[in-house]
Amino acid sequence: MSDSAKRRVVVLGSTGSIGTSTLEVAARLPGQIEIVALAANGSVARLAEQVRATGVRDVAICDASKEAELRALLPEGTRIHSGPEGLLEVATLAGADIVLVAIVGTAGLHPALAAIEAGKDLAVASKEILVMAGEVVTSAARRRGVRILPVDSEHNAIFQCLDGRGNADEVARLILTASGGPFRMWSAERLERVTPEEALCHPTWQMGPKVTIDSATLFNKGLEMIEARWLFDIGMDRIDVVVHPQSIVHSMVEFVDGSVLAQLSRPDMAFPIQYALTWPRRCRGGLLPLDFAAMGALEFEAPCHDVFPALGLARRAGNAGGTMPAVFNAANEVAVDAFRAGGIPFPGIWRCVRAVMDLHDVRPSSSLDAVVGADAWARSAAEAWVANHRIG
Ligand code: MG
């Protein structure tokens, strides 16, 4: 990659929250970022609007049954790539430099690996990819000599604080900040009665529904602990979490000399998206800096592990290694869906994940087949647990 060149970006998951912010960032930096392809699951009208706004010639629609509907809305000459194959085609598009993966859940895994094999840098917003297949993805990236740039705000903050230092001997700890979610001070008893509507209201971040629920359970932070383990090649014992309700400090690195570096900004995903896509440069994108005098106090506190067991389960999954993180992630996805559908209570999410982890025989995670197999096993085990614990 040359420093002067514009980055040519493929956006997988363009109609979601991160994808939408990415297109806004790119529109403010036309000299630095060019969007060359878009992909979405099935939001046809939104996707067609984005194709017209960005002028891309290549677009993928994962739900192949919507191809004709999409074609009717697109300018003549737009190439439509449909189905899961279509996602792989745009992920490996000739001339693209970087593929931003912002597909909810694990559906981004195959396109991410295809992009790496095609020599593209990866900007990762879908943390599930690294949680499930961190070993496969990071070893493929090393082999192909491509970069994995973190879009998740916490990991982007750590990436900024490390500033290219690969020397793990100088790093004492990575400290991830967590907002604590909407139920930070709530009792275990009150959590039994949390509704999906309550869990979908996040105090500081505007995000998609899956990650918003994960923020309320703290599973999001648990997934991020494992994501950090792979992105920064560091042991789980050196990854900690501190609750910071204002979401201004996005994470910190403690060095062996006792100094701590932190990255701060307003809680807006445009900051980490822009840094990932313009790295190693910093560009004027019109984002407002902090006003410290107007900001008031920044608070920090220890997470409440008794009431929110997700962090402990994540540490257990990360320490067990192998296929256990894939199981942790897949069981959580099933449990979140069941909670959103009214099938299980809010604490049922961690009960389900714990029960599925208890049943799992850990295998090595060096092959894609092993992690995909563990993911499928965990989904059916979680569905069985949900069926046995359904409300009413
Ligand atoms: Mg995050």
Boltz pocket constraint, residues with backbone or C-beta under 6 A from the ligand:
constraints:
  - pocket:
      binder: B
      contacts: [[A, 152], [A, 153], [A, 154], [A, 224]]
      max_distance: 6.0
